[in-house]
Amino acid sequence: MNLIIDHFALRTWDMDKSIDFYCNKLGLKLLSKTVNKEHNEIFAFLELDNGKLELLQVLDADQQIVSKKPIITPPFTPHLAIESDDIENSVLLLMQKNIDIVKGPLEIPDSVKWLYISDPDNNIIEFVQWLNE
């Protein structure tokens, strides 16, 4: 069996705000956005290298948005990890885009550097730089 990542799914409570964050701040490309009344949800797919990111917003039976953000707590899981070739440069780019860092940068010498941010829905995103590759 050949396992290949197709997509990662994150729940959102404000689809338009999330699409704006991922497209205009992180540079992803919106592939599609669909309202599925049969399943009471809105979902959008965004382009990621080697796969896709799905944003999923749950609606109630009356097609109203269900709203309840999770609380951000360590160990910051689950999370989406994005590889960086220069974590210090990633910090500068995040600052330029007014994206707050939840924690980091952290480092295990000669191994890895990483930091955590959150999207508008408190989903955690890790930027990771592998030092021994």
C-alpha positions in Angstrom: 0.0 0.0 0.0 1.3 3.4 -1.0 0.1 6.1 1.5 0.1 9.6 0.1 -1.2 12.6 2.0 -4.2 14.1 0.1 -5.3 16.8 2.6 -5.4 18.1 6.1 -8.7 19.3 7.5 -9.1 22.1 10.1 -12.4 23.3 11.6 -13.3 27.0 11.2 -15.9 29.2 12.8 -15.6 32.0 10.3 -14.9 30.7 6.8 -14.3 34.0 5.2 -11.9 35.2 7.9 -10.0 31.8 7.6 -9.7 32.0 3.9 -8.4 35.5 4.2 -5.8 34.4 6.7 -4.5 31.4 4.8 -4.6 33.1 1.4 -3.6 36.7 2.1 -1.3 36.2 5.1 0.2 32.7 4.5 0.0 32.8 0.7 -2.1 29.7 0.0 -4.3 29.6 -3.1 -8.1 29.0 -2.8 -9.1 26.1 -5.0 -12.8 25.9 -4.1 -15.5 26.8 -1.6 -18.7 24.9 -1.3 -21.9 25.1 0.8 -23.2 21.5 1.4 -26.7 21.9 2.8 -27.3 18.2 2.9 -24.4 17.7 5.4 -24.8 21.1 7.1 -21.4 22.4 6.3 -19.3 24.8 4.3 -15.9 23.5 3.1 -13.1 25.1 1.2 -9.9 23.6 -0.3 -6.6 25.5 -0.4 -3.5 24.5 -2.3 -0.5 23.3 -0.2 2.6 21.7 -1.6 2.2 18.0 -1.6 -1.5 18.1 -0.7 -4.4 20.4 0.2 -5.8 22.1 3.3 -9.5 21.7 3.9 -11.3 24.3 6.0 -14.6 23.0 7.4 -17.3 25.0 9.0 -20.3 23.2 10.6 -23.8 24.6 10.3 -26.8 23.7 12.4 -30.0 22.2 11.0 -31.2 25.8 10.1 -28.0 26.4 8.2 -26.7 28.8 10.9 -23.1 28.9 11.8 -22.1 26.8 14.9 -19.6 28.9 16.8 -17.2 27.7 19.5 -13.4 28.2 19.3 -11.1 25.8 21.1 -8.8 27.1 23.8 -5.1 27.1 22.9 -3.1 24.9 25.3 0.1 23.0 25.3 1.2 20.6 23.8 -0.4 22.5 20.9 -1.9 19.5 19.2 -3.4 18.7 16.9 -1.5 21.0 14.6 -0.5 21.5 10.9 3.3 21.6 10.5 4.8 23.6 7.7 8.5 23.2 6.8 10.6 26.3 6.8 14.2 26.6 5.5 14.9 29.5 7.8 13.0 29.9 11.0 14.4 33.3 11.7 13.2 34.6 8.4 9.8 33.0 9.1 9.6 35.0 12.3 10.2 38.2 10.4 7.6 37.4 7.8 5.0 36.5 10.5 5.8 39.8 12.2 5.4 41.7 8.9 1.9 40.1 8.5 1.0 40.9 12.1 0.6 37.2 13.0 1.3 36.6 16.7 3.5 33.8 17.7 1.9 31.5 20.3 5.2 30.0 21.4 8.8 30.0 20.1 11.1 29.9 18.4 12.3 26.9 20.2 15.3 24.8 19.4 17.0 21.4 20.0 20.6 22.2 19.0 21.8 20.5 15.8 18.4 19.0 15.3 15.3 21.2 14.9 13.9 24.8 15.4 10.2 25.5 15.5 7.5 27.9 16.5 3.7 27.9 16.9 1.1 30.3 15.6 -2.7 30.1 15.5 -5.2 30.9 12.8 -8.3 33.0 13.5 -10.0 29.9 14.8 -7.3 28.9 17.2 -6.1 26.1 15.1 -2.3 25.6 15.7 0.2 25.9 12.9 3.8 24.9 13.5 6.7 26.2 11.4 9.6 23.8 11.6 13.2 23.9 10.4 15.1 20.6 10.4 18.8 21.3 11.0 20.3 17.9 10.2 18.9 17.4 6.7 
